[in-house]
Amino acid sequence: MTADILVWSVIAAQIMLVVAMGCYAWRVVRGPRAQDRVLCLDAMYVCAMLLALTVGIRTGSGVYFEAALIIGVLGFASSVALAKFLMRGEVIE
Amino acid sequence: MTHASDLPTWAAVLTALLVLIGAGLTLAGAIGTLRFGSFYERVHAPTLGTSWGTGAIALASIVFFSALGSRVVVHELLIAFFITVTTPVTLMLLVRAAIYRDRTEGTADVPARSALKPSGGNIAPGSDGAG
């Protein structure tokens, strides 16, 4: 009973996160301008990181924590680089 | 998922609740991104997921692994702290870039710099002070 509550709520949360990633992916494809695409790409990184955390809860192993941390760091770096590119037209001046 | 039956009931219920709250907030932010009309409105929506969406799922992970290993595990706080610190930086850079792009193109819904400071005259769009 206890395990059922946890299993089904984690599965429901994963479905919600995947649907959220789908919404952001729609915005990335259709987004009217480049800044919408960068914004939603950044949000997709956060969704992927949360998905890795929920997979870690589901499997009970601590490996996914490191993966989530790396996804978070890379998402920040790539979003900053893209925002800088939109501002200046180049990343490294 | 055999390890979940080792959990006490309160920990399982708390973890389930926090995971659902976090994922629901993230989904609400994503739907908001689809529904808002302009970029300056849309930039608010994903912060639902980056503030308490991330916070609730990190708390759920803390509760789960602490109850599973019967010791306090707090390294998920690192993720919550990192996301809290980096999201405003990213979004401010992005919005400054968006304002700069809109001003250079002369879009109507962004006030020109000369409209904000009448005494300053016509300032070139490149002198925004950013970067």
Backbone of each chain as ProteinMPNN parsed JSONL, in Angstrom:
{"seq_chain_A": "MTADILVWSVIAAQIMLVVAMGCYAWRVVRGPRAQDRVLCLDAMYVCAMLLALTVGIRTGSGVYFEAALIIGVLGFASSVALAKFLMRGEVIE", "coords_chain_A": {"N_chain_A": [[0.836, -1.204, 0.0], [1.819, 1.284, 0.938], [4.021, 1.394, -0.75], [2.688, 1.433, -3.153], [1.409, 3.947, -3.238], [3.632, 5.629, -3.457], [4.887, 4.714, -5.826], [2.927, 5.143, -7.82], [2.438, 7.888, -7.611], [4.94, 8.911, -8.278], [5.147, 8.022, -10.903], [3.01, 9.449, -12.03], [3.994, 12.033, -11.642], [6.212, 11.972, -13.301], [4.971, 11.714, -15.776], [3.649, 14.181, -15.868], [5.863, 15.898, -15.929], [6.987, 15.198, -18.381], [4.955, 15.97, -20.108], [5.094, 18.709, -19.636], [7.637, 19.216, -20.697], [7.0, 18.695, -23.32], [5.256, 20.829, -23.899], [7.082, 22.959, -23.714], [8.788, 22.207, -25.769], [7.139, 22.513, -27.958], [6.924, 25.301, -27.922], [9.578, 25.895, -28.456], [9.809, 25.019, -31.071], [7.762, 26.462, -32.417], [7.973, 29.036, -31.488], [7.724, 32.57, -31.692], [9.967, 34.274, -31.799], [13.596, 34.457, -31.412], [14.292, 34.762, -28.739], [12.195, 33.583, -27.33], [12.646, 30.945, -27.923], [15.118, 30.443, -26.704], [14.447, 30.879, -24.033], [12.598, 28.787, -23.567], [14.175, 26.588, -24.074], [15.958, 26.731, -21.946], [14.122, 26.273, -19.879], [13.448, 23.678, -20.542], [15.792, 22.339, -19.932], [15.686, 22.517, -17.134], [13.414, 20.973, -16.659], [14.315, 18.47, -17.545], [16.247, 18.009, -15.643], [14.69, 17.802, -13.308], [13.287, 15.542, -13.989], [15.335, 13.651, -13.968], [15.815, 13.648, -11.225], [13.388, 12.559, -10.267], [13.491, 10.038, -11.422], [15.62, 9.072, -9.978], [14.406, 8.933, -7.416], [12.576, 6.945, -7.986], [14.086, 4.675, -8.62], [15.674, 4.491, -6.417], [18.422, 4.874, -6.306], [21.512, 6.657, -5.914], [22.827, 7.677, -8.087], [21.603, 9.217, -9.998], [21.43, 11.719, -8.965], [23.889, 13.033, -9.38], [23.838, 13.171, -12.153], [21.648, 14.901, -12.476], [22.686, 17.218, -11.334], [24.769, 17.828, -13.103], [23.31, 18.293, -15.444], [21.93, 20.585, -14.65], [24.046, 22.472, -14.317], [25.147, 22.562, -16.921], [22.929, 23.47, -18.323], [22.605, 26.085, -17.317], [25.031, 27.25, -18.218], [24.793, 27.012, -21.027], [22.464, 28.483, -21.542], [23.187, 31.059, -20.74], [25.235, 31.532, -22.591], [23.757, 31.52, -24.968], [22.016, 33.702, -24.542], [23.877, 35.734, -24.456], [24.767, 35.572, -27.045], [22.485, 36.416, -28.412], [22.474, 39.03, -27.619], [24.908, 40.189, -28.51], [25.68, 38.998, -30.879], [27.87, 37.421, -30.968], [29.675, 34.951, -29.06], [32.126, 34.729, -27.648], [34.134, 37.434, -27.116]], "CA_chain_A": [[0.0, 0.0, 0.0], [2.726, 2.425, 1.013], [4.824, 1.424, -1.969], [1.821, 1.785, -4.284], [1.243, 5.405, -3.245], [4.862, 6.26, -3.942], [5.127, 4.343, -7.223], [1.985, 5.782, -8.745], [2.612, 9.341, -7.64], [6.153, 9.245, -9.029], [4.841, 7.844, -12.327], [2.187, 10.596, -12.444], [4.856, 13.216, -11.717], [7.041, 11.87, -14.51], [4.124, 12.03, -16.934], [3.446, 15.638, -15.884], [7.093, 16.567, -16.361], [7.171, 14.975, -19.809], [4.009, 16.855, -20.799], [5.653, 20.063, -19.555], [8.709, 19.302, -21.698], [6.357, 18.77, -24.637], [4.795, 22.214, -24.082], [8.243, 23.799, -24.002], [9.312, 21.852, -27.094], [6.247, 23.189, -28.904], [7.319, 26.706, -27.968], [10.882, 25.99, -29.115], [9.616, 24.865, -32.507], [6.876, 27.449, -32.99], [8.17, 30.33, -30.84], [7.827, 33.573, -32.739], [11.275, 34.898, -31.92], [14.696, 33.642, -30.891], [14.348, 34.781, -27.274], [11.256, 32.577, -26.837], [13.267, 29.626, -28.06], [16.154, 30.296, -25.675], [13.748, 30.767, -22.741], [11.995, 27.468, -23.411], [15.266, 25.618, -23.994], [16.408, 26.78, -20.559], [13.116, 25.599, -19.054], [13.529, 22.242, -20.82], [16.899, 21.817, -19.133], [15.218, 22.348, -15.755], [12.5, 19.826, -16.658], [15.104, 17.242, -17.646], [16.896, 17.81, -14.36], [13.679, 17.303, -12.366], [12.987, 14.177, -14.412], [16.411, 12.801, -13.451], [15.607, 13.498, -9.778], [12.282, 11.638, -10.004], [13.975, 8.692, -11.745], [16.407, 8.68, -8.817], [13.484, 8.517, -6.352], [11.892, 5.715, -8.375], [14.989, 3.536, -8.562], [16.336, 4.432, -5.12], [19.886, 4.941, -6.382], [21.982, 8.033, -5.836], [23.597, 8.043, -9.276], [20.882, 10.207, -10.791], [21.663, 13.049, -8.405], [25.017, 13.645, -10.095], [23.374, 13.499, -13.497], [20.802, 16.094, -12.381], [23.552, 18.366, -11.054], [25.496, 18.166, -14.334], [22.349, 18.893, -16.368], [21.674, 21.945, -14.192], [25.192, 23.339, -14.605], [25.267, 22.753, -18.368], [21.812, 24.296, -18.762], [22.922, 27.477, -17.021], [26.095, 27.737, -19.104], [24.33, 27.15, -22.412], [21.493, 29.568, -21.651], [23.92, 32.321, -20.682], [25.914, 31.712, -23.866], [22.774, 31.872, -25.999], [21.556, 35.071, -24.292], [24.978, 36.613, -24.877], [24.777, 35.576, -28.509], [21.381, 37.267, -28.878], [22.792, 40.423, -27.312], [26.077, 40.715, -29.203], [25.952, 38.355, -32.149], [28.981, 36.48, -30.809], [29.714, 34.476, -27.681], [33.409, 35.128, -27.055], [34.558, 38.648, -27.813]], "C_chain_A": [[0.876, 1.261, 0.0], [3.544, 2.56, -0.263], [3.981, 1.84, -3.154], [1.632, 3.293, -4.394], [2.457, 6.064, -3.897], [5.068, 5.979, -5.431], [4.2, 5.125, -8.145], [2.122, 7.285, -8.76], [3.881, 9.729, -8.4], [5.917, 9.065, -10.526], [4.0, 9.016, -12.841], [3.034, 11.848, -12.578], [5.727, 13.173, -12.953], [6.231, 12.177, -15.756], [3.903, 13.538, -17.03], [4.691, 16.366, -16.377], [7.325, 16.384, -17.853], [6.203, 15.838, -20.611], [4.511, 18.298, -20.769], [6.772, 20.24, -20.566], [8.124, 19.382, -23.103], [5.845, 20.174, -24.932], [5.968, 23.117, -24.445], [8.799, 23.495, -25.386], [8.443, 22.475, -28.186], [6.632, 24.65, -29.051], [8.675, 26.871, -28.666], [10.708, 25.898, -30.627], [8.855, 26.055, -33.081], [7.175, 28.872, -32.562], [8.424, 31.449, -31.825], [9.234, 34.146, -32.894], [12.326, 34.065, -31.213], [14.703, 33.638, -29.369], [13.342, 33.813, -26.651], [11.886, 31.191, -26.872], [14.316, 29.412, -26.985], [15.513, 30.103, -24.306], [13.225, 29.35, -22.541], [13.048, 26.372, -23.414], [15.817, 25.566, -22.574], [15.429, 26.049, -19.644], [13.116, 24.095, -19.308], [14.686, 21.601, -20.078], [16.445, 21.565, -17.691], [14.285, 21.146, -15.654], [13.273, 18.511, -16.708], [15.799, 16.941, -16.329], [15.918, 17.261, -13.317], [13.305, 15.863, -12.696], [14.06, 13.217, -13.906], [16.255, 12.596, -11.948], [14.482, 12.507, -9.485], [12.667, 10.204, -10.373], [14.829, 8.165, -10.589], [15.542, 8.23, -7.656], [12.884, 7.15, -6.698], [12.8, 4.498, -8.251], [15.707, 3.422, -7.226], [17.845, 4.444, -5.186], [20.328, 6.39, -6.439], [22.725, 8.51, -7.058], [22.943, 9.201, -10.01], [21.03, 11.608, -10.243], [22.802, 13.762, -9.129], [24.616, 14.043, -11.506], [22.543, 14.776, -13.481], [21.655, 17.341, -12.163], [24.276, 18.812, -12.322], [24.549, 18.818, -15.341], [22.055, 20.339, -15.971], [22.805, 22.899, -14.548], [25.303, 23.618, -16.102], [24.132, 23.617, -18.901], [22.067, 25.768, -18.499], [23.95, 28.026, -17.999], [25.576, 27.959, -20.518], [23.326, 28.286, -22.541], [22.176, 30.925, -21.605], [24.637, 32.585, -22.001], [24.945, 32.13, -24.957], [22.255, 33.294, -25.811], [22.622, 36.079, -24.72], [25.046, 36.69, -26.397], [23.664, 36.456, -29.06], [21.712, 38.733, -28.68], [23.851, 40.976, -28.262], [26.285, 40.148, -30.592], [27.161, 37.462, -32.115], [29.087, 36.123, -29.343], [30.985, 34.939, -26.984], [33.924, 36.331, -27.824], [36.071, 38.759, -27.748]], "O_chain_A": [[0.699, 2.166, -0.815], [3.741, 3.654, -0.791], [4.468, 2.515, -4.061], [1.684, 3.857, -5.487], [2.33, 6.931, -4.762], [5.382, 6.885, -6.204], [4.645, 5.702, -9.137], [1.944, 7.91, -9.805], [3.906, 10.75, -9.087], [6.417, 9.848, -11.333], [4.235, 9.521, -13.939], [2.839, 12.64, -13.5], [5.963, 14.2, -13.589], [6.725, 12.817, -16.684], [3.957, 14.113, -18.117], [4.598, 17.326, -17.143], [7.803, 17.298, -18.525], [6.563, 16.376, -21.658], [4.375, 19.026, -21.752], [6.864, 21.279, -21.22], [8.677, 20.053, -23.974], [5.969, 20.665, -26.054], [5.875, 23.935, -25.36], [9.232, 24.401, -26.099], [8.953, 22.913, -29.218], [6.665, 25.182, -30.161], [8.9, 27.852, -29.375], [11.376, 26.608, -31.379], [9.247, 26.602, -34.112], [6.698, 29.82, -33.185], [9.26, 31.3, -32.716], [9.648, 34.47, -34.007], [12.013, 33.102, -30.512], [15.075, 32.637, -28.758], [13.59, 33.276, -25.571], [11.686, 30.375, -25.971], [14.404, 28.326, -26.411], [15.962, 29.276, -23.512], [13.389, 28.774, -21.465], [12.834, 25.32, -22.812], [16.11, 24.488, -22.057], [15.834, 25.303, -18.753], [12.819, 23.315, -18.403], [14.587, 20.455, -19.639], [16.774, 20.537, -17.099], [14.347, 20.387, -14.687], [12.937, 17.557, -16.007], [15.933, 15.782, -15.935], [16.264, 16.371, -12.54], [13.038, 15.061, -11.8], [13.751, 12.109, -13.468], [16.525, 11.508, -11.439], [14.596, 11.7, -8.562], [12.226, 9.258, -9.721], [14.779, 6.981, -10.256], [15.878, 7.263, -6.973], [12.704, 6.304, -5.822], [12.363, 3.426, -7.834], [16.287, 2.38, -6.923], [18.501, 4.063, -4.217], [19.609, 7.249, -6.95], [23.213, 9.64, -7.077], [23.622, 10.059, -10.574], [20.79, 12.583, -10.954], [22.698, 14.945, -9.453], [24.997, 15.105, -11.999], [22.698, 15.634, -14.349], [21.381, 18.394, -12.738], [24.39, 20.007, -12.596], [24.922, 19.779, -16.014], [21.943, 21.215, -16.829], [22.559, 24.007, -15.024], [25.524, 24.757, -16.512], [24.333, 24.407, -19.823], [21.783, 26.611, -19.349], [23.782, 29.116, -18.545], [25.881, 28.976, -21.14], [23.33, 28.992, -23.55], [21.799, 31.839, -22.339], [24.655, 33.718, -22.484], [25.262, 32.99, -25.778], [22.07, 34.021, -26.787], [22.312, 37.135, -25.272], [25.344, 37.741, -26.964], [23.857, 37.161, -30.051], [21.292, 39.584, -29.464], [23.718, 42.093, -28.764], [26.991, 40.746, -31.404], [27.471, 36.804, -33.108], [28.65, 36.882, -28.478], [30.939, 35.473, -25.876], [34.127, 36.263, -29.037], [36.643, 39.713, -28.275]]}, "seq_chain_B": "MTHASDLPTWAAVLTALLVLIGAGLTLAGAIGTLRFGSFYERVHAPTLGTSWGTGAIALASIVFFSALGSRVVVHELLIAFFITVTTPVTLMLLVRAAIYRDRTEGTADVPARSALKPSGGNIAPGSDGAG", "coords_chain_B": {"N_chain_B": [[10.374, -1.943, -7.872], [11.322, -2.436, -5.132], [12.485, -1.361, -2.905], [10.846, 0.569, -1.903], [8.979, -0.464, -0.171], [10.249, -0.616, 2.204], [10.058, 1.81, 3.345], [8.838, 4.029, 5.927], [5.36, 4.885, 6.5], [4.684, 7.617, 6.701], [6.831, 8.868, 5.468], [6.652, 7.95, 2.837], [4.164, 8.997, 2.039], [4.617, 11.736, 2.332], [6.739, 12.129, 0.518], [5.442, 11.411, -1.892], [3.463, 13.396, -2.013], [5.02, 15.767, -2.173], [6.437, 15.341, -4.549], [4.347, 15.295, -6.386], [3.333, 17.908, -6.087], [5.534, 19.444, -6.952], [5.891, 18.577, -9.643], [3.395, 19.276, -10.659], [3.426, 22.084, -10.405], [5.493, 22.678, -12.19], [4.34, 21.813, -14.573], [2.191, 23.592, -14.705], [3.586, 25.96, -15.125], [4.631, 25.418, -17.658], [2.332, 25.248, -19.235], [1.456, 27.845, -18.935], [3.486, 29.127, -20.363], [2.741, 28.426, -22.921], [0.316, 29.789, -23.17], [0.527, 32.562, -22.682], [0.766, 35.837, -24.198], [2.842, 37.679, -25.111], [6.468, 37.963, -25.27], [7.499, 39.134, -22.951], [5.592, 38.582, -21.076], [5.649, 35.829, -21.14], [8.09, 35.199, -20.054], [7.795, 35.046, -17.369], [6.5, 32.675, -16.745], [7.965, 30.065, -16.692], [9.329, 30.27, -14.3], [7.809, 29.29, -12.256], [8.36, 26.573, -12.273], [11.099, 26.658, -11.776], [11.331, 27.723, -9.265], [9.498, 26.767, -6.89], [8.824, 24.363, -8.022], [11.25, 22.995, -8.528], [12.159, 23.17, -5.88], [10.273, 21.672, -4.381], [10.541, 19.091, -5.47], [13.211, 18.553, -4.924], [13.074, 18.62, -2.13], [11.412, 16.398, -1.76], [13.127, 14.395, -2.628], [15.1, 14.617, -0.693], [13.641, 13.879, 1.637], [12.931, 11.266, 0.932], [15.425, 9.849, 0.529], [16.594, 10.263, 2.997], [14.842, 8.912, 4.722], [15.081, 6.394, 3.683], [17.762, 5.646, 4.016], [17.986, 5.961, 6.696], [19.443, 8.137, 7.686], [20.491, 11.562, 7.661], [20.213, 13.072, 4.594], [21.287, 15.617, 2.662], [22.172, 16.562, 0.206], [20.716, 17.298, -2.002], [19.942, 19.852, -1.608], [21.887, 21.347, -2.766], [21.307, 21.38, -5.519], [18.842, 22.764, -5.473], [19.669, 25.235, -4.423], [21.49, 26.025, -6.39], [19.89, 26.263, -8.704], [18.154, 28.248, -7.841], [19.914, 30.39, -7.631], [20.954, 30.682, -10.242], [18.854, 31.007, -12.093], [17.618, 33.706, -12.042], [19.82, 35.155, -13.039], [20.186, 34.14, -15.646], [17.667, 34.791, -16.786], [17.577, 37.569, -16.576], [19.708, 38.337, -18.224], [18.681, 37.37, -20.619], [16.309, 38.847, -20.976], [17.315, 41.409, -21.161], [18.709, 41.145, -23.569], [16.51, 40.688, -25.214], [15.085, 43.108, -25.0], [16.957, 44.82, -26.107], [17.058, 43.815, -28.733], [14.398, 44.297, -29.527], [14.343, 47.068, -29.398], [16.22, 47.854, -31.319], [14.893, 47.038, -33.575], [12.722, 48.651, -33.438], [10.204, 47.959, -32.329], [6.766, 48.303, -31.385], [5.722, 47.86, -28.784], [7.707, 48.142, -26.928], [9.077, 50.678, -25.032], [10.926, 53.334, -26.446], [14.32, 54.424, -25.782], [14.584, 57.141, -25.731], [12.041, 57.909, -25.108], [11.815, 57.226, -22.473], [13.695, 58.803, -21.17], [13.399, 61.971, -21.572], [15.129, 64.166, -21.555], [17.508, 63.104, -22.241], [17.849, 62.827, -24.926], [18.384, 61.351, -28.159], [19.483, 58.322, -27.786], [21.865, 56.0, -28.867], [21.051, 52.598, -29.69], [22.963, 50.752, -28.951], [24.239, 51.6, -26.676], [23.473, 50.461, -24.201], [24.438, 49.672, -21.8], [24.639, 47.084, -20.93], [26.295, 43.894, -20.507]], "CA_chain_B": [[10.54, -0.925, -6.823], [11.197, -3.188, -3.885], [12.99, -0.599, -1.771], [9.834, 1.488, -1.389], [8.21, -1.08, 0.915], [10.979, -0.431, 3.462], [9.835, 3.163, 3.855], [7.686, 4.27, 6.795], [4.224, 5.434, 5.751], [4.71, 9.085, 6.64], [7.832, 9.313, 4.48], [6.133, 7.682, 1.493], [3.091, 9.951, 1.722], [5.219, 13.07, 2.183], [7.465, 12.141, -0.753], [4.472, 11.407, -2.987], [2.819, 14.719, -2.063], [5.966, 16.784, -2.642], [6.739, 15.092, -5.96], [3.192, 15.725, -7.19], [3.274, 19.373, -6.064], [6.592, 19.982, -7.803], [5.615, 18.32, -11.059], [2.22, 20.063, -11.048], [3.829, 23.48, -10.604], [6.267, 22.759, -13.43], [3.402, 21.7, -15.685], [1.447, 24.847, -14.785], [4.464, 26.933, -15.774], [4.76, 25.102, -19.086], [1.082, 25.639, -19.896], [1.491, 29.299, -18.985], [4.34, 29.531, -21.476], [1.977, 28.297, -24.164], [-0.877, 30.619, -23.254], [0.763, 34.002, -22.636], [0.801, 36.398, -25.536], [4.089, 38.3, -25.547], [7.652, 37.375, -24.635], [7.712, 39.683, -21.609], [4.709, 37.836, -20.175], [6.05, 34.42, -21.113], [9.315, 34.978, -19.29], [7.441, 34.784, -15.973], [5.85, 31.388, -16.492], [8.804, 28.931, -16.279], [9.882, 30.415, -12.955], [7.074, 28.399, -11.347], [9.101, 25.324, -12.187], [12.448, 26.808, -11.244], [11.352, 28.07, -7.838], [8.997, 25.725, -6.001], [8.851, 23.065, -8.682], [12.531, 22.391, -8.159], [12.261, 23.078, -4.426], [9.46, 20.584, -3.854], [11.091, 17.785, -5.861], [14.437, 18.359, -4.152], [12.652, 18.26, -0.765], [10.928, 15.024, -1.807], [14.299, 13.524, -2.712], [15.736, 14.637, 0.63], [12.828, 13.075, 2.56], [12.975, 9.868, 0.523], [16.71, 9.202, 0.785], [16.849, 10.292, 4.44], [14.068, 7.842, 5.345], [15.553, 5.101, 3.165], [19.054, 5.298, 4.597], [17.88, 6.329, 8.111], [20.393, 9.191, 8.059], [20.07, 12.785, 6.996], [20.868, 13.306, 3.303], [20.841, 16.951, 2.256], [22.92, 17.118, -0.924], [19.817, 17.866, -3.002], [19.891, 21.305, -1.386], [22.84, 21.944, -3.71], [20.58, 21.634, -6.763], [17.858, 23.82, -5.238], [20.404, 26.492, -4.283], [22.094, 26.39, -7.667], [18.836, 26.712, -9.615], [17.663, 29.526, -7.33], [20.887, 31.448, -7.915], [21.264, 30.89, -11.656], [17.709, 31.372, -12.937], [17.499, 35.151, -12.255], [20.921, 35.635, -13.88], [19.861, 33.785, -17.028], [16.493, 35.496, -17.307], [17.878, 38.994, -16.745], [20.505, 38.462, -19.457], [17.819, 37.106, -21.77], [15.369, 39.952, -21.168], [18.08, 42.555, -21.679], [18.935, 40.898, -24.992], [15.236, 40.841, -25.929], [14.789, 44.547, -25.077], [17.894, 45.39, -27.084], [16.615, 43.437, -30.083], [13.149, 44.987, -29.854], [14.609, 48.495, -29.62], [16.883, 48.076, -32.601], [13.915, 46.866, -34.643], [11.676, 49.654, -33.301], [8.9, 47.364, -32.052], [5.932, 49.328, -30.769], [5.349, 47.651, -27.38], [8.828, 48.46, -26.044], [9.334, 52.111, -25.123], [12.272, 53.712, -26.873], [15.078, 55.017, -24.696], [14.33, 58.575, -25.697], [10.744, 58.134, -24.479], [11.973, 57.1, -21.026], [14.45, 59.954, -20.681], [13.222, 63.01, -22.585], [16.25, 65.087, -21.598], [18.712, 62.42, -22.705], [17.956, 62.864, -26.371], [18.285, 60.1, -28.891], [20.659, 57.523, -27.47], [22.002, 54.851, -29.763], [20.616, 51.371, -29.013], [24.077, 49.948, -28.468], [24.767, 52.11, -25.414], [22.507, 50.017, -23.212], [25.074, 49.459, -20.523], [24.677, 45.672, -20.562], [27.398, 43.086, -21.011]], "C_chain_B": [[10.37, -1.578, -5.456], [11.593, -2.355, -2.677], [11.909, 0.271, -1.143], [9.036, 0.874, -0.247], [8.947, -0.979, 2.245], [10.674, 0.912, 4.112], [8.717, 3.174, 4.888], [6.593, 5.022, 6.031], [4.302, 6.941, 5.614], [5.688, 9.574, 5.587], [7.32, 9.091, 3.066], [5.075, 8.698, 1.109], [3.665, 11.341, 1.494], [5.967, 13.171, 0.86], [6.513, 12.224, -1.938], [3.842, 12.789, -3.154], [3.767, 15.762, -2.65], [6.292, 16.598, -4.121], [5.585, 15.569, -6.836], [3.081, 17.242, -7.229], [4.314, 19.969, -7.018], [6.312, 19.788, -9.272], [4.406, 19.123, -11.535], [2.566, 21.524, -11.275], [4.612, 23.64, -11.898], [5.348, 22.694, -14.645], [2.588, 22.978, -15.843], [2.28, 25.932, -15.454], [4.569, 26.699, -17.264], [3.496, 25.508, -19.841], [0.992, 27.164, -19.988], [2.36, 29.819, -20.113], [3.604, 29.431, -22.804], [0.912, 29.371, -24.286], [-0.613, 32.118, -23.265], [1.053, 34.551, -24.029], [2.144, 36.945, -25.984], [5.261, 37.692, -24.786], [7.813, 37.855, -23.202], [6.722, 39.118, -20.609], [5.179, 36.395, -20.03], [7.25, 34.173, -20.23], [9.013, 34.707, -17.81], [7.048, 33.333, -15.725], [6.803, 30.269, -16.055], [9.391, 29.071, -14.882], [9.055, 29.682, -11.906], [7.846, 27.092, -11.161], [10.468, 25.488, -11.56], [12.454, 27.247, -9.792], [10.834, 26.908, -6.996], [8.797, 24.394, -6.68], [10.109, 22.305, -8.328], [12.626, 22.183, -6.653], [11.497, 21.892, -3.875], [10.045, 19.23, -4.228], [12.404, 17.514, -5.139], [14.117, 17.982, -2.708], [12.158, 16.819, -0.719], [12.096, 14.048, -1.842], [15.03, 13.461, -1.366], [14.986, 13.736, 1.603], [12.977, 11.591, 2.242], [14.298, 9.213, 0.903], [17.082, 9.241, 2.259], [16.108, 9.155, 5.127], [14.578, 6.47, 4.913], [16.85, 4.68, 3.844], [19.113, 5.531, 6.084], [19.049, 7.199, 8.568], [20.031, 10.413, 7.224], [20.897, 12.988, 5.728], [20.391, 14.652, 2.788], [21.524, 17.441, 0.991], [22.019, 17.593, -2.052], [19.626, 19.372, -2.811], [20.813, 22.039, -2.343], [22.136, 22.307, -5.015], [19.61, 22.795, -6.573], [18.549, 25.184, -5.147], [20.934, 26.958, -5.637], [21.039, 26.928, -8.639], [18.301, 28.074, -9.168], [18.61, 30.669, -7.668], [20.974, 31.734, -9.413], [20.077, 31.349, -12.491], [17.553, 32.89, -13.106], [18.595, 35.706, -13.155], [20.602, 35.374, -15.352], [18.738, 34.652, -17.574], [16.763, 36.985, -17.47], [18.727, 39.23, -17.981], [19.611, 38.33, -20.684], [16.875, 38.273, -22.044], [16.088, 41.198, -21.643], [18.358, 42.39, -23.168], [17.658, 41.117, -25.791], [14.873, 42.313, -26.078], [15.685, 45.211, -26.109], [17.455, 45.078, -28.503], [15.355, 44.178, -30.481], [13.396, 46.461, -30.131], [15.278, 48.738, -30.958], [15.917, 47.908, -33.761], [12.786, 47.883, -34.552], [10.292, 49.063, -33.086], [8.082, 48.303, -31.174], [5.753, 49.118, -29.268], [6.525, 47.829, -26.426], [9.101, 49.954, -26.168], [10.768, 52.385, -25.565], [12.988, 54.402, -25.726], [14.827, 56.511, -24.594], [12.978, 58.876, -25.065], [10.849, 58.036, -22.965], [12.686, 58.307, -20.442], [14.359, 61.065, -21.717], [14.427, 63.946, -22.675], [17.474, 64.445, -22.229], [18.88, 62.455, -24.204], [17.898, 61.471, -26.964], [19.557, 59.284, -28.685], [20.689, 56.328, -28.41], [21.663, 53.565, -29.014], [21.756, 50.557, -28.441], [24.578, 50.379, -27.104], [23.867, 51.735, -24.256], [23.12, 49.788, -21.83], [25.152, 47.994, -20.128], [25.924, 45.011, -21.139], [28.689, 43.727, -20.753]], "O_chain_B": [[9.413, -1.31, -4.73], [11.117, -2.589, -1.567], [12.03, 0.671, 0.015], [8.471, 1.604, 0.568], [8.359, -1.223, 3.298], [10.99, 1.13, 5.282], [7.749, 2.423, 4.759], [6.866, 5.705, 5.045], [4.022, 7.489, 4.548], [5.431, 10.56, 4.895], [7.521, 9.932, 2.19], [5.077, 9.208, -0.011], [3.251, 12.045, 0.573], [5.853, 14.175, 0.156], [6.732, 12.996, -2.87], [3.702, 13.293, -4.268], [3.378, 16.547, -3.514], [6.411, 17.574, -4.863], [5.801, 16.167, -7.89], [2.773, 17.813, -8.275], [4.014, 20.88, -7.791], [6.471, 20.714, -10.067], [4.381, 19.598, -12.67], [2.07, 22.145, -12.215], [4.426, 24.617, -12.624], [5.541, 23.417, -15.622], [2.319, 23.411, -16.964], [1.767, 26.724, -16.245], [4.595, 27.646, -18.05], [3.571, 26.044, -20.947], [0.515, 27.708, -20.984], [2.032, 30.82, -20.75], [3.813, 30.245, -23.703], [0.626, 29.827, -25.393], [-1.423, 32.881, -23.793], [1.519, 33.834, -24.916], [2.555, 36.707, -27.119], [5.076, 36.997, -23.787], [8.216, 37.085, -22.33], [6.977, 39.165, -19.405], [5.119, 35.813, -18.946], [7.424, 33.072, -19.708], [9.867, 34.201, -17.082], [7.237, 32.817, -14.624], [6.473, 29.562, -15.102], [9.901, 28.096, -14.33], [9.525, 29.466, -10.789], [7.969, 26.576, -10.05], [10.959, 24.581, -10.888], [13.491, 27.153, -9.137], [11.626, 26.144, -6.444], [8.616, 23.382, -6.003], [10.069, 21.153, -7.896], [13.111, 21.149, -6.194], [11.997, 21.178, -3.005], [10.051, 18.312, -3.408], [12.687, 16.371, -4.778], [14.791, 17.136, -2.12], [12.441, 16.094, 0.235], [12.073, 13.01, -1.181], [15.512, 12.406, -0.953], [15.593, 12.93, 2.307], [13.128, 10.762, 3.14], [14.31, 8.149, 1.523], [17.8, 8.364, 2.738], [16.659, 8.499, 6.011], [14.517, 5.506, 5.676], [17.024, 3.516, 4.205], [20.161, 5.329, 6.697], [19.576, 7.036, 9.668], [19.348, 10.303, 6.206], [22.124, 13.066, 5.782], [19.205, 14.815, 2.505], [21.471, 18.638, 0.709], [22.504, 18.235, -2.984], [19.205, 20.076, -3.728], [20.572, 23.194, -2.694], [22.334, 23.395, -5.554], [19.554, 23.703, -7.402], [18.077, 26.166, -5.719], [20.838, 28.136, -5.983], [21.269, 27.931, -9.315], [18.028, 28.945, -9.994], [18.171, 31.782, -7.958], [21.058, 32.894, -9.817], [20.269, 32.019, -13.506], [17.367, 33.337, -14.238], [18.348, 36.617, -13.945], [20.729, 36.262, -16.195], [18.832, 35.184, -18.681], [16.242, 37.609, -18.395], [18.511, 40.198, -18.71], [19.754, 39.07, -21.657], [16.66, 38.647, -23.197], [15.544, 41.965, -22.437], [18.262, 43.345, -23.939], [17.693, 41.655, -26.897], [14.411, 42.736, -27.137], [15.239, 46.054, -26.886], [17.471, 45.948, -29.374], [15.23, 44.638, -31.616], [12.744, 47.049, -30.993], [14.956, 49.699, -31.657], [16.077, 48.54, -34.805], [11.972, 47.984, -35.471], [9.307, 49.596, -33.596], [8.628, 49.011, -30.327], [5.641, 50.098, -28.532], [6.351, 47.679, -25.217], [9.331, 50.453, -27.27], [11.705, 51.735, -25.102], [12.349, 54.908, -24.803], [14.853, 57.08, -23.503], [12.773, 59.971, -24.541], [10.082, 58.673, -22.243], [12.338, 58.783, -19.361], [15.162, 61.101, -22.65], [14.722, 64.467, -23.751], [18.375, 65.142, -22.697], [19.958, 62.14, -24.708], [17.416, 60.532, -26.332], [20.576, 59.527, -29.331], [19.657, 55.725, -28.705], [21.958, 53.451, -27.825], [21.544, 49.75, -27.535], [25.272, 49.614, -26.434], [23.531, 52.577, -23.423], [22.412, 49.719, -20.825], [25.692, 47.688, -19.065], [26.52, 45.484, -22.106], [29.732, 43.181, -21.113]]}, "name": "protein", "num_of_chains": 2, "seq": "MTADILVWSVIAAQIMLVVAMGCYAWRVVRGPRAQDRVLCLDAMYVCAMLLALTVGIRTGSGVYFEAALIIGVLGFASSVALAKFLMRGEVIEMTHASDLPTWAAVLTALLVLIGAGLTLAGAIGTLRFGSFYERVHAPTLGTSWGTGAIALASIVFFSALGSRVVVHELLIAFFITVTTPVTLMLLVRAAIYRDRTEGTADVPARSALKPSGGNIAPGSDGAG"}
